[in-house]
Amino acid sequence: MAAVRFADGDWAEDAEFAAYGAATPALRALDAETAHDVAVAALALGLGPRRRRRDGEALRVEALGTTFSNPIGLAAGFDKDARAFEALLRVGFGFVEIGSVTPKPQPGNPKPRAFRLREHGAVINRYGFNSQGHESARTRLARRRDAVAAEGDDATAEPRGVLGVNLGKNKLTPEDNAADDYVLGVENIGEFGDYIVVNISSPNTPGLRNLQGRKHLSGLLRKVLDARDKNPGTAKTPVLVKIAPDLTDAALRDIASVVKSEKVDGVIVSNTTIARPDAIKAHAHGDEAGGLSGKPLMEPSTKVLHDLYKLTGGKITLVGCGGIASGEDAYAKIRAGASLVQLYTAFAFEGPPLIPRIKRELEECLARDGFKSVQDAIGAAHRK
Ligand SMILES: Cc1cc2nc3c(=O)[nH]c(=O)nc-3n(C[C@H](O)[C@H](O)[C@H](O)COP(=O)(O)O)c2cc1C
């Protein structure tokens, strides 16, 4: 189905993004989950604006063995079943992460399970890994790979964008067998990702976050990395682990030491938080169970990122996530040590126009502070 298309040129890109931006408030009339379903269904049909401007040189990042035309990614959870990632990449994200995908299909928690706290730029969700499972994601991802292969390589084309595959575990898989679910993920769908994520930090699957503890973590990661190394389709694919923001200093030190010793390629900091700042507690939805995302998460998740950069000596690729709603926010994460950043909640509120705006603002922050590129600004807060 043809999307709304304007002519070529910068003015046309602006007009097209503005048109989709104007459509976003219509979704506000719907409850959070229905609005999300409608957006994903529209994108899956090919609707959605298309970035035409090439990303500026200053935004390019070399990380995880690949080139990102810009460091702004879509975080996991928006395209859980790999239905809309191509349209999302066309919006202008430097990378899109599908998932979390669980091995077997599972329905997740009963509805309602997502709540907007609009005045706070925040969401509380307790989806609990609703997932169509590996097989269904595999079919969709394979279709895309075949189409890309049929097109061949066009050196003059814009980069297609980078795809991440985020793995979860089924609710009914016991904690002691959790590694099996992630290994299956590597074997079944890992080959389609430019990188793979081991998500052990969602607050909505009982026991999941215990896997971040020293007792489980090194064994779990060793099994996943072994599976990655053995599988010809994934042998060169970086593996990242995604962590929670609610960690004690000792727990973060443990994670840093395991990640270094097991040679994990990167860490995503962070998932949603189970904490509830006072302002959130006062909101009508503030005491809903689940993970809090969006603006209230910016400061705590950036602190964890900053600390982890210090603990890992800047030697491991960090992806900053949590509360980004502007170029200034993305820039703060990069200075704290992120090579790449991701967002979800602000995109859900503001829609596609947010992405060109964040990229423009990030370029302005870099120029203001005399950095030639994102790459030069990574970890700048640690260099005085
Ligand atoms: C509705 C919703 C669903 C999410 N589902 C997942 C998921 O399946 N896997 C995952 O790793 N993170 C998931 N997340 C967490 C996001 O990827 C991200 O880490 C978090 O929301 C913080 O970023 P933000 O403040 O920009 O939203 C979800 C977040 C939201 C709001």
The ligand as an SDF file (V2000), in Angstrom:
LIG
                    3D

 31 33  0  0  0  0  0  0  0  0999 V2000
    5.4060   -0.0840   26.4440 C   0  0  0  0  0  0  0  0  0  0  0  0
    6.8560   -0.4810   26.5800 C   0  0  0  0  0  0  0  0  0  0  0  0
    7.2420   -1.7770   26.2500 C   0  0  0  0  0  0  0  0  0  0  0  0
    8.5860   -2.1550   26.3780 C   0  0  0  0  0  0  0  0  0  0  0  0
    8.9640   -3.4330   26.0290 N   0  0  0  0  0  0  0  0  0  0  0  0
   10.2760   -3.7780   26.0870 C   0  0  0  0  0  0  0  0  0  0  0  0
   10.7220   -5.0640   25.6610 C   0  0  0  0  0  0  0  0  0  0  0  0
    9.9470   -5.9000   25.1930 O   0  0  0  0  0  0  0  0  0  0  0  0
   12.0520   -5.3550   25.7730 N   0  0  0  0  0  0  0  0  0  0  0  0
   12.9640   -4.4580   26.2670 C   0  0  0  0  0  0  0  0  0  0  0  0
   14.1640   -4.7670   26.3120 O   0  0  0  0  0  0  0  0  0  0  0  0
   12.5690   -3.2240   26.6560 N   0  0  0  0  0  0  0  0  0  0  0  0
   11.2680   -2.8680   26.5730 C   0  0  0  0  0  0  0  0  0  0  0  0
   10.8840   -1.6080   26.9660 N   0  0  0  0  0  0  0  0  0  0  0  0
   11.8890   -0.6740   27.5210 C   0  0  0  0  0  0  0  0  0  0  0  0
   12.4320    0.2920   26.4700 C   0  0  0  0  0  0  0  0  0  0  0  0
   13.1240   -0.4040   25.4720 O   0  0  0  0  0  0  0  0  0  0  0  0
   13.3890    1.3180   27.1180 C   0  0  0  0  0  0  0  0  0  0  0  0
   14.4790    0.6230   27.6790 O   0  0  0  0  0  0  0  0  0  0  0  0
   12.7220    2.1390   28.2130 C   0  0  0  0  0  0  0  0  0  0  0  0
   11.3890    2.4520   27.8740 O   0  0  0  0  0  0  0  0  0  0  0  0
   13.4710    3.4400   28.5000 C   0  0  0  0  0  0  0  0  0  0  0  0
   13.4790    4.2860   27.3830 O   0  0  0  0  0  0  0  0  0  0  0  0
   12.4520    5.5350   27.2070 P   0  0  0  0  0  0  0  0  0  0  0  0
   12.4600    6.2870   28.4940 O   0  0  0  0  0  0  0  0  0  0  0  0
   12.9670    6.3200   26.0490 O   0  0  0  0  0  0  0  0  0  0  0  0
   11.1180    4.9300   26.9220 O   0  0  0  0  0  0  0  0  0  0  0  0
    9.5440   -1.2170   26.8470 C   0  0  0  0  0  0  0  0  0  0  0  0
    9.1360    0.0780   27.1750 C   0  0  0  0  0  0  0  0  0  0  0  0
    7.8170    0.4640   27.0380 C   0  0  0  0  0  0  0  0  0  0  0  0
    7.4200    1.8680   27.3980 C   0  0  0  0  0  0  0  0  0  0  0  0
  1  2  1  0
  2  3  1  0
  2 30  2  0
  3  4  2  0
  4  5  1  0
  4 28  1  0
  5  6  2  0
  6  7  1  0
  6 13  1  0
  7  8  2  0
  7  9  1  0
  9 10  1  0
 10 11  2  0
 10 12  1  0
 12 13  2  0
 13 14  1  0
 14 15  1  0
 14 28  1  0
 15 16  1  0
 16 17  1  0
 16 18  1  0
 18 19  1  0
 18 20  1  0
 20 21  1  0
 20 22  1  0
 22 23  1  0
 23 24  1  0
 24 25  2  0
 24 26  1  0
 24 27  1  0
 28 29  2  0
 29 30  1  0
 30 31  1  0
M  END
$$$$
